[in-house]
Amino acid sequence: MKGYEAGMPRLRAIQWMVLLDIAIVARERWTRLDASERRRLAEIARHGTHMSKRDRAELRRIVDKLELVDAGRQVLPIVGRRGKRGRR
């Protein structure tokens, strides 16, 4: 094998590991919601941008419970900061 071809199987394995870690974090967040909240979140999402103020407030409450910012922080070390370069 030449050049980049030699590292391809390893690269694929790393990509799958990253996806698996992201799926685990997403599942941990999703299971924080009870069944009625998951159902309601799906119902509100189906309506898209046509939401009442009450629906928007409920959506915000449910999404806040997911703590997506913390999930992003948890995934960032796994994914890395691609394309972000500081001083060298």
Number of C-alpha atoms within 10 A of each C-alpha: 6 6 7 8 10 10 11 11 10 10 13 11 11 13 13 11 14 16 14 12 16 19 13 13 16 16 11 13 17 16 11 14 16 9 11 9 18 14 12 15 18 12 12 17 14 11 11 8 9 11 14 11 9 9 17 14 12 16 19 13 12 17 16 11 14 18 12 14 10 11 15 14 10 14 18 13 9 13 16 10 9 7 6 6 7 5 3 3
